[in-house]
Amino acid sequence: MALSPAVVPLRSPPAQSTTSAAAPIRVLIADDSAVVRGLVARWITEAGFEVAGTASNGRIALEMMAKHDPDVVLLDIEMPELDGTTALPRMLAMSPNLQVVMMSTLTTRNADISLKCLALGAVDYLAKPESNRGVTTSETFRVELIERVRVFGAARARARRPAGAPGTAPAPAHAAPALAPAAPAPRPPTPFTLRPKVRNRTQPRALLIGSSTGGPRAVGEMLEGIGAAALRRVPVLIVQHMPPIFTAVFAEHLSTRTGLRAAEGKADERLEAGRIYVAPGGRHMGLVAGSNGPTIRLTDGPPVNFCRPAVDVLFKDAAVVFGAATATVILTGMGSDGTNGARALTDAGGPVLAQDEATSTVWGMPGSVARAGLAEAVLPLPELATALRALITGQPS
């Protein structure tokens, strides 16, 4: 999830931010601004994490990595001598399970670079306020940053506890796959109950997708797996927690990847099969039934589940407009946005699928839906594509 006052759950960091006294989460801060480095280092320390080092460019950051083996790197995109984009693949080559969060100001160019960095192996991105004063005064930026360090760093810190320490398990011998969770240490699956599948289901008239942290990569991979032939049968509506600018660039990436027309949804726009509509950053996207077919509604209402755009807004409207004639999937992301909307969709008779814990970057949103008993299937990402293709086409998977 990227920065927007109404996009990320504004939770205060937990009092206990480390996994154990023996394994504090170690953070490397790479940013060319001394003000940013100093502030972020102070926040990291106050939250109970360990500052592994600070660097003003990518070259120094690589040297710091070799010495201190951090769990999380906060990596600025624009730095002198060696920028973040160039440093990223070198960092991951040194430490394949390293959790790298890209940081950049909100520009179209930086949004494009950030999304490309996710494809290269970064786990997330964080949009910085445009000025040092903005960084200093933005409580949202601080909370988002600490939350990412907590989520992405805790599991990797567990993996490097000494053998035999309480709660440890052997680290895997191989690097995690591209869409593996942040945690390399084995853990028992979270229990949940599947919802019974509906017999004689209604042919879907729309594909609904909700996602957050890790979502840009997961959405693109899943849509590519479904295939353009199936996607041309229905409109595809996506709520991905992102700030303005990022959502427009995200849509462009999806268009390139799928070969379909993708763009931010526009107010009063009529839905068309074979089109991809992305909720604009900072605005809720819902639906309205009309005599000529459903149209998009955009609102600037208050955040829902601390998010704007919110998955619940789209899903609840879709339950009214389409009833059972939907195919819905919840992908990786922090928080629980989408659970109430998924309940409305299942009450209307529509099927809801969720990404499994093993292939989710963060099993928050899909886990919430699964634990609520609203998902008729909880599947790895590649299998979700197959199942959704079958739902859309009416053919067996």
Phi, psi and omega in degrees: 000136182255172189291130168191133184306338183243021183253319188256139174306122183272074180262140173287144179301144179297154181299321179261104187257358179249158183282330175191162180298332182277345185220071177292152177286126184256131187236131173254129183250118179241108182204140183282350178269121178296327179296313180297315180301316182293315180296312183295320178299320178295316179299317181300314181294316180297331180279355178096009177267176181246130175277110180284341179160165174233148183217142181267354176203171184294328180296313179296322180299319178296321177295318178297320179301314182299330183272324194243352176046066181289161174272321183231138172243126172265107195245112177291144179285313186260106177219152178287161174072304176214112185279173184295324181296321179285324182288328186307303182298330178291321177297315182290332175292325178286324185214088188302330181267009178300140179259108184251124176251118179282143178234137179199158173283163186280088172229158179300317180298313181292326176297317178298315180295318181301316180293325176293325178295327175298321178293335180275349176127356173296147183272337182192178179223158181219121181277126181269147169304153188289335183237162176298326177296320178297320177298318183296322188261352186274105176293326179299314180299317180298313182295317179299317182297313181296321180297319179294317178299317181298310185293311186279333183274330187299315184291320181292325177296323176300322185293337182254016171297154178301145179303133179090354178292153183303135175079009182262160173217154182302138176289147180295152182284339185247159176296149179293146176294169189305322183252025179289158177290168180298334185271118176276344182283135179300147177209151180292146180294148177285129182290146176201165179242131180280148175279138179301142179289144180279132175275152179050050184292156179283140177297127182297141174252359178198149171253123182249133183228130174238133182203166180212241184303125184085356186293317182307317179289318182294317180298313181299316180295319182293315180297321177297322178292324177296318177096146183297326182300315178287319183294336179290350181278340187219155167286145179248121181245126187236130166248109175246124180295106181208156176277171174304158184079309181299321183293323178295318179292321177301316179299319179298320178297319179294322178299316179297320185285324186261339186080006179256161178284121181229139180197167171297141176294145180243147181302134177069012179285131180279137182289141177229139176298144179083004177253148176248124182246121180253131178298128180295141178302134178085000180226144174283140175243122177231195183226152175227134176285141179218166182295334179258015180112167183297146176233162181275140170241138177241137180224157176251031181295174182296157178303148174244128187057034182067013186237145169207107012285155178242139178297320182303324181298310180296313184297318180294319177296318181296326178297325179283316186284318186254342184062232182280353187273058179223159166234123190233141178219138174250124181251180183315143178165153176285157173083200184228014179302135182107341183292313180294321177294323177296324177295319178297320180292318179291324176298330178278354177100005182272151179278141176236130177246157180222147176288144183282168184292324186294326182258002178273139172296316174222123183267057178268292182298309179293326178295321178297317178295317180295314182293335177280358179073027185260350183264131176275349174204140174237110194228155170298157186306312180299324180286332175298318179300316180296315181294320180290323176300318179296319178297314184293318184272344184077011179260151178294145181281000000 
